[in-house]
Amino acid sequence: MLFLSNLKNTFLLFILILSSCGKKVQSVKKNIETALTKDIVIPKPKIIVAANRTNAYIPLLKDKKIAVVANQTSVIFKKTAKEKPKYTHLVDSLISLHVNVKKVFSPEHGFRGKVDAGETVKDGLDAKTGLPIISLYGKNKKPSAKQLQDIDIVIFDIQDVGVRFYTYISTLQLVMEACAQNNIPILVLDRPNPNAHYVDGPTMEAKHTSFLGMTKIPLVYGMTIGEYATMINEEGWLTNSLKANLSVIPLKNYTHKTEYSLPIRPSPNLPNDMAIKLYPSLGLFEGTNVNAGRGTEFQFQRFGAPFLNADYYDFKYTPEPNFGAKNPKQKGKLCYGMDLTKINSRSLNGVLIHWVAQAYENTIDKELFFNTNGFTKHAGTEKLQQQIEAGVSFEDISRSWDSDIKDFKKIRVKYLIYK
């Protein structure tokens, strides 16, 4: 009986221990779940630009003579524990891998990105590699047959910002056309578009096409440069509906809604994320006589002119020559306008026409405001200037773009590589 009694007590003790352990297990489980949902932030995978995906494209270059279309943004990033990213220029990397790079084609602002907007880029030799540099921004905007005669494949790798009048996509189109005409394959290494999360603005009209816009797309088109290259090719937008032998190396871990801070300024007057976000809207001032921050350290983050009403605009500044702006608009003149450096950049999900329209409305002498030919080239249409001059509301101006944007999105969706 004593044995049975002891056995019973032992069993009850075992049950109590299990019960206690169960409560502890549940408690621990609950704590883990709380930690996972509240305290631990699982980092999103880093975007891998196509240039870093060397295994995907180096085999395509074996025993080939290469031309590279590149600028200062054409880099391969290195892993580093420090916040500031390290990188190697694509051309330097290819040479170190014994790829036979024969020449470099450089776009607006030059191979090293130090030339002013609109300033002619000159041919020359790269001081570091000794490679010949051929300008695609001057009289020659498209590679000639002679310049391509010793080339087996062209690599295009330039960081874009997703705005139609930013000329790198025009360079892309003309390079693709030259490659198609000379039966030379072109390889596009894709990079993120920091303005890829929306489509907006007036659509380019055929009669106003220029190097500031060569195709019928909205001002902000919501595509990476690789996606856009595919659209150009498949929609027959090259001369005589030619098709290039095009390959695109895609990004990894990227969607159109992924925020991306450019580690290298894509051109001298886009110094930071705020400028890049504001560029679709303030870039329209380039077609007026209003200064958009060139000649200051806050390019495309402010605007002003001597002829804007000082009673309406209490912010003032004076543009002076600096890096990227040797002769800024309204140089040395006191300008009245707006400082936009403190606005919420997350709200910039469209082309905000009200800044241009309000500036026109508050111009002392309306004859001083528009550079009509330049504004039409930037807007892609005469209608926008007419709407602003007629005092059409900002909302109605934006609504007038809707039909064209809807039509464009039907085409765009066919060529999206990323969600």
Residue pairs with C-beta under 8 A, 6 or more apart in sequence:
44 253
44 258
45 252
45 253
46 253
47 192
47 251
47 252
47 253
47 254
47 258
47 260
48 251
48 252
48 253
49 77
49 189
49 190
49 191
49 192
49 251
50 56
50 57
50 157
50 188
50 189
50 190
50 191
50 226
50 248
50 249
50 250
50 251
51 74
51 75
51 76
51 90
51 157
51 189
51 191
52 76
52 77
53 249
53 252
54 76
54 93
54 97
56 249
57 155
57 187
57 189
57 249
58 97
58 99
60 153
60 187
60 247
61 94
61 99
61 100
61 153
61 155
63 100
64 99
64 100
64 152
64 153
65 100
65 102
65 150
65 151
65 152
65 153
66 94
66 99
66 100
66 101
66 102
66 151
66 152
66 153
66 154
66 155
67 101
67 102
67 103
67 104
67 105
67 143
67 148
67 151
67 153
67 154
67 155
68 74
68 90
68 91
68 94
68 101
68 103
68 104
68 105
68 154
68 155
68 157
69 104
69 105
69 106
69 107
69 136
69 154
69 155
69 156
69 157
69 158
69 171
69 172
69 175
70 89
70 90
70 91
70 104
70 105
70 106
70 111
70 155
70 157
70 158
71 106
71 107
71 109
71 110
71 111
71 112
71 113
71 158
71 159
72 89
72 111
72 112
72 113
72 264
73 113
73 158
73 159
73 191
73 262
73 264
73 266
74 89
74 90
74 91
74 157
74 158
74 159
74 189
75 87
75 88
75 89
75 90
75 264
76 87
76 88
76 89
76 90
76 93
77 85
77 86
77 87
77 263
78 85
78 86
78 87
78 88
80 86
85 263
87 263
87 264
88 96
90 155
90 157
90 189
91 101
91 104
91 126
91 129
91 131
92 128
92 129
94 101
95 101
95 129
101 129
101 131
102 131
102 132
102 150
102 151
103 131
103 132
103 133
103 134
103 147
103 151
104 111
104 126
104 131
104 132
104 133
104 134
105 133
105 134
105 135
105 136
105 143
105 147
105 154
105 175
106 121
106 133
106 134
106 135
106 136
106 137
107 121
107 136
107 137
107 158
107 167
107 168
107 171
108 115
108 117
108 118
108 121
108 137
108 167
108 168
108 171
108 267
109 115
109 116
109 117
109 121
109 137
109 267
109 268
110 121
110 135
110 137
111 126
111 133
113 265
113 266
113 267
113 268
114 268
114 323
114 324
115 121
115 137
115 268
116 268
116 324
116 325
116 326
116 327
117 267
117 268
117 269
117 294
117 324
117 325
119 326
120 135
120 137
120 138
121 135
121 136
121 137
121 138
122 135
122 138
123 132
123 133
123 134
123 135
124 132
124 133
125 131
125 132
125 133
126 132
126 133
134 140
134 143
134 147
136 142
136 143
136 171
136 174
136 175
137 167
137 171
141 170
141 171
141 174
141 211
142 174
142 175
142 177
142 178
143 154
143 174
143 175
143 178
143 179
144 178
145 178
145 181
145 182
148 154
148 178
148 179
148 182
148 184
149 182
151 184
152 184
152 185
153 184
153 185
153 186
153 187
154 175
154 179
154 184
154 185
154 186
154 187
155 186
155 187
155 188
155 189
156 172
156 175
156 186
156 187
156 188
156 189
156 225
156 229
157 188
157 189
157 191
158 168
158 171
158 172
158 191
158 225
159 168
159 191
159 262
159 264
159 266
160 166
160 168
160 169
160 191
160 193
160 224
160 225
160 228
160 266
161 193
161 194
161 195
161 262
161 266
161 270
161 276
161 279
162 193
162 194
162 195
162 196
162 220
162 221
162 222
162 223
162 280
163 195
163 219
163 220
163 279
163 280
163 283
164 201
164 204
164 212
164 213
164 217
164 218
164 219
164 220
164 221
164 380
165 212
165 213
165 219
165 283
165 286
165 377
165 378
166 267
166 279
166 283
167 211
167 212
168 225
168 266
169 214
169 225
169 228
170 211
170 212
170 213
170 214
172 188
172 225
172 228
172 229
172 232
173 214
173 215
173 232
173 237
173 238
175 186
176 186
176 229
176 232
176 233
176 238
176 244
176 246
177 238
177 239
177 242
177 244
178 184
179 185
179 186
179 244
179 245
180 238
180 242
180 243
180 244
180 245
181 239
181 242
183 245
184 245
185 244
185 245
185 246
185 247
186 244
186 245
186 246
186 247
187 247
187 248
187 249
188 225
188 226
188 229
188 246
188 247
188 248
188 249
189 226
189 249
190 224
190 225
190 226
190 227
190 248
190 249
190 250
190 251
190 417
191 224
191 225
191 226
191 251
192 224
192 251
192 254
192 258
192 260
193 222
193 223
193 224
193 225
193 256
193 260
194 259
194 260
194 261
194 262
194 273
194 276
194 277
195 220
195 222
195 276
195 277
195 279
195 280
196 222
196 223
196 224
196 256
197 222
197 256
197 257
197 349
198 220
198 222
198 349
198 350
199 218
199 220
199 221
199 222
199 405
199 408
199 409
199 412
200 218
200 219
200 220
200 280
200 349
200 350
200 351
200 398
200 401
200 405
201 218
201 219
201 220
201 280
201 351
201 401
202 218
202 219
202 379
202 380
202 381
202 383
202 384
202 401
202 404
203 216
203 217
203 218
203 219
203 380
203 381
203 401
203 404
203 405
203 408
204 213
204 214
204 215
204 216
204 217
204 218
204 380
204 381
205 216
205 380
205 381
206 216
208 376
208 377
208 380
208 381
208 382
209 215
210 377
212 377
212 378
213 377
213 380
214 237
215 232
215 237
216 408
217 408
218 401
218 404
218 405
218 408
219 280
219 351
219 379
219 380
220 280
220 350
220 351
221 228
221 408
221 412
222 256
222 412
223 231
223 412
223 415
223 416
224 251
224 254
224 417
224 418
226 248
226 249
226 250
226 251
226 417
227 248
227 415
227 416
227 417
227 418
228 415
229 246
229 248
230 246
230 248
230 415
230 417
231 237
231 411
231 412
231 414
231 415
232 238
233 243
233 244
233 246
234 243
234 414
234 415
235 411
236 243
238 244
248 417
250 417
250 418
251 418
254 260
254 418
255 418
255 419
256 416
256 418
256 419
257 419
261 273
262 273
262 276
265 271
265 272
266 276
267 324
268 323
268 324
268 325
269 275
269 293
269 294
269 299
269 300
269 324
269 325
270 276
270 279
270 299
270 300
271 297
271 299
273 345
274 301
274 340
274 341
274 345
275 293
275 298
275 299
275 300
275 301
276 300
277 345
277 348
278 300
278 301
278 340
278 348
279 300
280 351
281 348
281 351
281 352
281 353
281 355
281 356
282 292
282 293
282 300
282 301
282 303
282 340
282 355
283 292
283 300
283 378
284 351
284 353
284 356
284 375
284 378
284 379
285 291
285 292
285 303
285 356
285 359
286 292
286 374
286 378
287 370
287 371
287 374
287 375
287 376
287 377
287 378
287 379
288 356
288 359
288 369
288 370
288 371
288 374
288 375
289 305
289 307
289 329
289 330
289 368
289 369
289 370
289 371
290 303
290 304
290 305
290 308
290 329
290 330
290 337
290 359
290 369
291 303
291 304
291 305
291 319
291 328
291 329
291 330
291 335
291 337
292 299
292 300
292 302
292 303
292 329
293 299
293 300
293 301
293 302
293 303
293 319
294 319
294 324
294 325
294 328
294 329
295 319
295 320
295 321
295 322
295 325
295 328
295 329
295 330
295 331
296 302
296 317
296 319
296 320
296 322
297 322
298 339
298 341
299 324
299 325
301 339
301 340
301 341
302 315
302 317
302 337
302 338
302 339
302 340
302 341
303 337
303 338
303 340
303 355
303 359
304 313
304 315
304 316
304 317
304 330
304 335
304 336
304 337
304 338
305 330
305 335
305 336
305 337
305 359
305 363
305 368
306 330
306 333
306 334
306 335
306 336
307 363
307 364
307 365
307 368
307 369
308 335
308 336
308 337
308 359
308 362
308 363
308 364
309 336
309 362
309 363
309 364
310 316
310 336
312 362
313 336
313 337
313 338
313 362
314 336
315 336
315 337
315 338
315 339
316 334
316 335
316 336
316 337
317 334
317 335
317 337
318 332
318 333
318 334
318 335
319 325
319 328
319 329
319 330
319 331
319 332
319 333
319 335
320 328
320 331
320 332
321 327
321 328
321 331
322 328
337 359
338 355
340 355
350 398
351 398
352 394
353 384
353 388
353 394
353 397
353 398
354 394
356 388
357 388
357 394
357 397
359 369
360 366
360 369
360 370
360 388
360 389
361 391
363 369
366 389
370 385
372 385
375 384
375 385
376 382
376 385
379 385
383 400
384 397
387 396
387 397
387 400
388 397
